[in-house]
Amino acid sequence: MPPIDATALEDDLLLKGVWEGLGMPACHATGGYVRDRLLGKKNVDLDLVLPGDLEDARGPARRLAARLDTRAHILGRKARRVWRIETPELNIELWPPGELSFDDDIRRRDFSCNALAWHLPDGPLEDRVGGLEDLAHGVLRAILKKNLINDPVRLVRAPRFLAQLEGFNLDEKTAGWIRHLAPRLESAPRERVGQELLKLLRAPGVERGLRSLVDLCLLEPAAPEKAHPEPGWLEIHPGAAARLANSAPHSVPAALREAGDAARLALLFHIWGAPSAGAVAAYAWARADRRHGARAAALLENALAAVDATAADRRVFIHAAGTAFPAVLALAAAVDAENPGWRRWWRMWRNHGAELTDPHPLLSGEEIAAHLGLEPGPELGRAVDALSEEQIRRDVRTPAGARRWLAQWSKMQGRLWS
């Protein structure tokens, strides 16, 4: 573990600038920002505790937001409502403890390493629960079991922190508490569970985090209803998660960059048994990431089987995947990392992706109907789909060629329509 460096907080110009922007109130920083600065790491999520209630924090919140050229808004429900200020570089939350004392506020937190408090602007650093010792020894320890009971989302934070904090290990008593309380995660707000899972998937130690989800009995209660998790999948495909998190080399990095979080979510979805995009709507992930991730999870096995397919078959597959194709390719190349064939797929997408995703038809539906003498209905639909596939395969390239192909196709169907 790196040595703890308290001077990182003493010299933190960001903390002092934020404090001045608030109007220099009595307050303290706590949570992950303090933890990571003591470890010499960067963090863009800053939690500040201001005395009083939500209304008391309104003025400082608006004052700081105006200074940062943004707006403050209220986030959360009931007793957990906070003021949130977001910029492209920083996320700030102002927590009003209400009638809670400083000691009570510290002891209600999740893990000891997140319960250190730095009084702005110049300290001191307060440690009421042994957080500094745990930080120095790389121990992730829950402060109280009841804190996990009161907010079950904290259960899934344990594997998230194990994925983010290299060299940390989970305290044995805490692990036992989490396994015992794991079923409570089923009733936790899905949008908050979703944010914790996304942070885990982005973390350098994502594979360890996912294995911890399994070991702590959290994989299934974190999943949507009617999911069919496959916890053993990670053992069959070691390294896939790390490649998607960019902590291990990916054979098609451009696909991973274009897919972004959709590819990481696709991995989780596949482990969950490929639920539909609608089934995970409550997790509040970006709509496109959720839709593309679900599509990629559903198509993974087909992609793995088709890696060495002909160019024509690759074009048909890309058309079927649509705009989710970068996520499909990023996931497949992470699973089958040694196969050089994925780079051919990426070149085809880069050069012809737009025309394969949304090809301009050689003949309209009306033209096909007139040529074959068909009325609108299933037979016309089959003809349209069949011609579209031939166009995508490049076996048919002109309207005249399309008409000739339709005549042959109709004969093969056992009926002469033209």
C-alpha positions in Angstrom: 0.0 0.0 0.0 1.3 3.5 -0.7 2.1 5.6 2.4 -0.7 7.9 3.7 0.1 11.5 2.8 -1.9 14.1 4.9 -0.1 16.9 3.1 -2.1 16.1 0.0 -5.1 17.6 1.8 -3.2 20.5 3.3 -2.1 21.5 -0.2 -5.3 20.7 -2.1 -6.1 23.9 -4.0 -9.4 22.4 -5.3 -10.7 21.9 -1.7 -9.8 25.5 -0.8 -11.3 26.9 -3.9 -14.6 25.1 -3.4 -14.7 26.2 0.2 -14.2 29.8 -0.8 -16.9 29.4 -3.5 -19.3 28.2 -0.8 -18.7 31.4 1.2 -16.2 29.9 3.6 -18.7 28.1 5.9 -17.9 25.7 8.7 -17.8 22.3 6.8 -15.7 19.2 6.2 -14.9 17.0 3.3 -15.3 13.2 3.7 -15.9 10.1 1.7 -14.0 8.9 -1.4 -12.3 12.2 -2.1 -10.5 12.3 1.2 -9.6 8.6 1.0 -8.2 8.8 -2.5 -6.2 12.1 -1.8 -4.6 10.4 1.2 -3.6 7.5 -1.1 -2.2 9.9 -3.7 -5.0 9.2 -6.2 -7.2 11.6 -8.1 -10.9 11.8 -7.5 -13.6 13.9 -9.2 -16.4 13.2 -6.7 -16.3 15.5 -3.7 -18.6 15.1 -0.7 -18.9 18.0 1.7 -20.9 18.1 5.0 -22.4 21.5 5.9 -24.2 22.1 9.3 -27.9 22.4 9.3 -30.6 21.1 6.9 -31.2 21.1 3.2 -32.6 24.7 3.3 -29.5 25.9 5.2 -27.3 24.6 2.4 -29.3 26.3 -0.4 -27.3 29.5 -0.3 -23.8 28.0 -0.3 -24.9 25.5 -3.0 -26.2 28.2 -5.3 -23.2 30.5 -4.6 -20.7 27.7 -5.5 -22.8 26.7 -8.6 -22.8 30.3 -9.9 -19.0 30.5 -9.5 -18.7 27.3 -11.5 -21.1 28.5 -14.1 -23.6 25.8 -13.5 -26.7 25.2 -11.4 -27.3 23.3 -8.1 -30.1 20.8 -7.9 -31.5 18.5 -5.2 -30.9 14.8 -5.5 -32.2 11.8 -3.5 -35.2 11.0 -1.4 -36.4 12.1 2.1 -33.6 12.0 4.6 -30.9 11.4 2.0 -31.6 14.5 -0.1 -28.4 16.4 -1.0 -27.5 19.4 -3.1 -25.5 18.3 -6.2 -23.4 20.5 -8.4 -22.0 19.0 -11.6 -19.3 20.3 -14.0 -17.4 18.4 -16.8 -14.5 18.1 -14.4 -16.1 17.7 -11.0 -19.1 16.3 -9.1 -19.9 18.0 -5.8 -22.5 16.9 -3.2 -23.4 19.0 -0.2 -24.8 16.8 2.6 -26.8 18.5 5.4 -26.6 16.3 8.6 -29.7 17.9 10.1 -29.8 17.2 13.8 -27.1 14.6 13.7 -23.9 15.3 15.6 -20.5 15.1 13.9 -19.8 11.8 15.6 -23.2 10.3 14.6 -22.7 11.5 11.0 -19.3 9.8 10.8 -20.6 6.5 12.3 -23.5 6.2 10.0 -21.2 5.8 6.9 -20.4 2.6 5.0 -16.7 1.7 5.4 -14.1 3.1 7.8 -11.8 4.3 5.0 -14.7 6.5 3.7 -15.4 8.0 7.1 -12.3 10.2 7.5 -13.2 13.9 7.7 -11.0 16.9 6.7 -12.2 20.2 8.2 -11.9 23.0 5.7 -9.8 24.8 4.9 -6.7 23.7 6.9 -7.8 20.6 8.9 -7.5 18.8 11.1 -8.1 15.3 9.8 -10.6 13.5 12.0 -10.7 9.7 12.4 -13.3 8.3 14.8 -13.6 4.7 13.5 -10.0 3.5 12.7 -10.2 4.5 9.0 -6.5 5.6 8.9 -5.2 2.2 10.1 -7.5 0.4 7.7 -6.4 2.7 4.9 -2.7 2.0 5.7 -3.2 -1.8 5.7 -5.6 -1.9 2.7 -8.6 -3.2 4.7 -12.2 -2.5 3.6 -14.2 -2.7 6.8 -17.9 -1.8 7.4 -18.4 0.4 10.4 -21.6 -1.2 11.6 -23.8 -4.0 10.3 -26.9 -1.8 10.8 -25.4 0.8 8.3 -25.6 -1.9 5.6 -29.1 -2.8 6.7 -30.3 0.8 6.6 -29.0 1.2 3.0 -28.7 -2.1 1.1 -27.0 -0.3 -1.8 -23.9 -0.3 0.3 -23.7 -4.1 0.0 -22.8 -3.7 -3.7 -20.3 -0.9 -2.9 -18.0 -3.5 -1.4 -17.2 -5.3 -4.7 -17.1 -1.9 -6.4 -14.4 -0.6 -4.0 -12.5 -3.9 -4.4 -12.5 -3.2 -8.1 -11.3 0.4 -7.7 -8.8 0.2 -4.8 -5.8 -1.9 -5.8 -4.4 -4.0 -3.0 -7.4 -3.7 -0.7 -9.0 -6.8 0.9 -12.4 -7.2 2.5 -12.6 -7.6 6.3 -13.8 -11.2 7.1 -16.6 -10.0 9.4 -17.8 -7.5 6.8 -17.8 -10.2 4.2 -20.0 -12.4 6.5 -22.4 -9.5 7.1 -22.7 -8.9 3.3 -23.4 -12.5 2.5 -26.1 -12.7 5.2 -27.7 -9.5 4.0 -27.3 -10.1 0.3 -31.1 -10.8 -0.3 -31.9 -7.3 0.8 -30.2 -6.0 -2.3 -33.3 -7.1 -4.3 -35.3 -4.3 -2.7 -32.7 -1.6 -3.2 -33.4 1.2 -5.7 -32.3 -0.1 -9.1 -31.1 3.2 -10.3 -28.6 3.4 -7.4 -27.6 -0.2 -7.9 -27.0 0.6 -11.5 -24.7 3.4 -10.8 -22.6 1.3 -8.4 -22.4 -1.5 -11.0 -21.3 0.9 -13.8 -18.5 2.3 -11.6 -17.4 -1.3 -10.9 -17.4 -2.1 -14.7 -15.3 0.9 -15.4 -12.7 0.2 -12.7 -9.2 -1.2 -13.4 -9.9 -4.2 -11.2 -13.3 -5.0 -12.8 -12.6 -8.8 -12.9 -11.9 -8.9 -9.2 -15.0 -6.8 -8.6 -17.2 -9.2 -10.6 -15.8 -12.2 -8.8 -16.5 -10.5 -5.5 -20.1 -10.0 -6.6 -20.3 -13.8 -7.0 -18.4 -14.6 -3.8 -20.5 -12.3 -1.7 -23.8 -13.7 -3.2 -24.7 -10.4 -4.8 -24.8 -11.3 -8.5 -28.3 -12.6 -8.5 -30.0 -10.0 -6.1 -28.3 -7.3 -8.2 -29.9 -8.7 -11.4 -33.3 -7.8 -12.9 -36.3 -10.0 -12.2 -36.4 -13.3 -14.2 -32.7 -13.1 -15.0 -30.7 -16.3 -15.2 -27.2 -15.5 -14.0 -24.3 -17.6 -15.0 -21.6 -17.0 -12.4 -19.3 -19.6 -13.8 -19.0 -17.7 -17.1 -16.1 -15.5 -15.7 -14.1 -18.6 -14.9 -14.4 -19.8 -18.5 -13.4 -16.5 -20.0 -10.8 -15.0 -17.7 -9.4 -11.6 -18.8 -12.5 -10.5 -20.8 -13.6 -8.1 -18.2 -10.2 -6.5 -17.8 -9.9 -6.0 -21.6 -13.3 -4.2 -21.6 -12.1 -1.9 -18.8 -8.9 -1.1 -20.7 -6.8 -2.5 -17.9 -5.6 -5.3 -20.3 -4.9 -4.9 -24.0 -7.9 -5.2 -26.3 -7.3 -6.4 -29.9 -9.7 -3.8 -31.4 -9.3 -0.7 -29.2 -11.2 1.5 -31.7 -14.3 -0.7 -31.3 -14.1 -0.4 -27.5 -13.7 3.3 -27.7 -16.8 3.6 -29.9 -18.9 1.2 -27.9 -17.9 2.8 -24.5 -20.1 1.7 -21.6 -22.4 -0.3 -23.8 -19.6 -3.0 -24.2 -19.0 -3.1 -20.5 -22.7 -3.4 -19.8 -22.9 -6.1 -22.4 -20.5 -8.2 -20.4 -22.7 -7.9 -17.3 -25.8 -8.6 -19.3 -24.3 -11.8 -20.7 -23.4 -13.0 -17.2 -27.0 -12.2 -16.2 -28.3 -14.4 -19.1 -28.8 -11.6 -21.7 -31.9 -9.8 -20.3 -33.7 -7.5 -22.7 -33.1 -3.7 -22.8 -36.5 -3.2 -21.3 -35.8 -5.5 -18.4 -32.9 -3.3 -17.2 -34.6 0.1 -17.8 -34.9 0.8 -14.1 -31.1 0.8 -13.6 -31.0 4.3 -15.2 -28.1 3.6 -17.6 -28.0 5.7 -20.7 -30.7 4.5 -23.1 -28.4 3.8 -26.0 -25.8 2.0 -23.8 -28.6 -0.1 -22.3 -30.0 -1.0 -25.8 -26.7 -1.7 -27.4 -25.4 -3.6 -24.4 -28.5 -5.9 -24.4 -28.2 -6.4 -28.2 -24.5 -7.3 -27.9 -25.1 -9.7 -25.0 -27.8 -11.5 -27.1 -25.6 -11.7 -30.2 -22.3 -12.7 -28.5 -22.4 -16.4 -29.2 -23.5 -15.8 -32.8 -20.5 -13.5 -33.3 -18.0 -15.9 -31.8 -19.3 -18.6 -34.1 -19.1 -16.3 -37.1 -15.6 -14.8 -36.6 -14.2 -16.6 -39.7 -17.3 -16.1 -41.8 -17.1 -14.9 -45.4 -17.3 -11.2 -46.2 -20.9 -11.6 -47.4 -21.9 -13.3 -44.2 -20.1 -10.6 -42.1 -22.1 -8.0 -43.9 -25.3 -9.7 -43.1 -24.3 -10.0 -39.4 -23.4 -6.3 -39.2 -26.8 -5.4 -40.7 -28.5 -7.5 -38.1 -26.5 -6.0 -35.3 -27.2 -2.5 -36.5 -25.8 0.4 -34.5 -25.0 -2.0 -31.6 -22.3 -3.6 -33.8 -19.3 -1.8 -32.1 -20.5 -3.2 -28.7 -20.9 -6.6 -30.2 -17.4 -6.6 -31.6 -15.8 -5.1 -28.5 -17.4 -7.8 -26.4 -16.6 -10.6 -28.8 -13.0 -9.5 -29.2 -12.6 -9.3 -25.5 -13.8 -12.9 -25.1 -11.9 -14.4 -28.0 -8.8 -12.2 -27.6 -6.3 -14.1 -29.7 -8.3 -14.3 -32.9 -7.0 -11.8 -35.5 -10.3 -12.1 -37.5 -12.0 -9.3 -35.4 -9.8 -6.7 -37.1 -11.4 -7.7 -40.5 -14.8 -7.1 -39.0 -13.7 -3.7 -37.7 -12.4 -2.6 -41.1 -15.7 -3.6 -42.7 -17.6 -1.6 -40.1 -15.3 1.4 -40.5 -15.6 1.4 -44.3 -19.2 0.3 -44.9 -21.0 0.5 -41.5 -23.4 3.2 -42.4 -24.5 1.6 -45.7 -24.8 -1.8 -44.0 -26.8 -0.5 -41.0 -29.3 1.4 -43.1 -28.9 0.4 -46.8 -30.9 2.4 -49.4 -33.2 -0.2 -51.0 -32.7 -1.0 -54.7 -36.5 -1.3 -55.1 -39.2 0.0 -52.9 -41.9 -2.2 -51.4 -44.4 -0.9 -53.9 -42.0 -1.7 -56.8 -41.5 -5.2 -55.5 -45.2 -5.8 -55.1 -45.9 -4.5 -58.6 -43.1 -6.7 -60.1 -44.3 -9.8 -58.4 -48.0 -9.1 -58.5 -48.4 -9.3 -54.8 -50.7 -7.6 -52.3 -49.4 -6.3 -49.0 -48.9 -9.2 -46.6 -46.5 -11.9 -45.4 -45.4 -13.0 -48.9 -44.4 -9.5 -49.8 -42.6 -9.1 -46.5 -40.5 -12.2 -47.2 -39.7 -11.0 -50.7 -38.6 -7.6 -49.3 -36.4 -9.2 -46.7 -34.9 -11.7 -49.1 -33.9 -9.0 -51.6 -32.5 -6.8 -48.8 -30.2 -9.7 -47.7 -29.0 -10.2 -51.2 -28.3 -6.5 -51.5 -26.3 -6.5 -48.3 -24.4 -9.6 -49.4 -23.7 -7.7 -52.6 -25.0 -10.5 -54.8 -27.4 -7.9 -56.2 -26.3 -4.4 -56.9 -28.6 -2.7 -59.3 -32.4 -2.2 -59.7 -32.3 -4.3 -62.9 -30.4 -7.0 -61.2 -32.9 -6.9 -58.3 -35.8 -7.5 -60.7 -34.0 -10.5 -62.3 -33.1 -11.9 -58.9 -36.8 -11.6 -57.8 -38.0 -13.5 -60.8 -35.6 -16.4 -60.0 -36.4 -16.2 -56.3 -40.2 -16.4 -57.0 -39.7 -19.6 -59.0 -37.7 -21.1 -56.2 -40.7 -20.4 -53.9 -42.7 -22.7 -56.2 -44.9 -19.9 -57.5 -44.7 -17.7 -60.6 -45.8 -14.3 -59.6 -44.6 -12.3 -62.5 
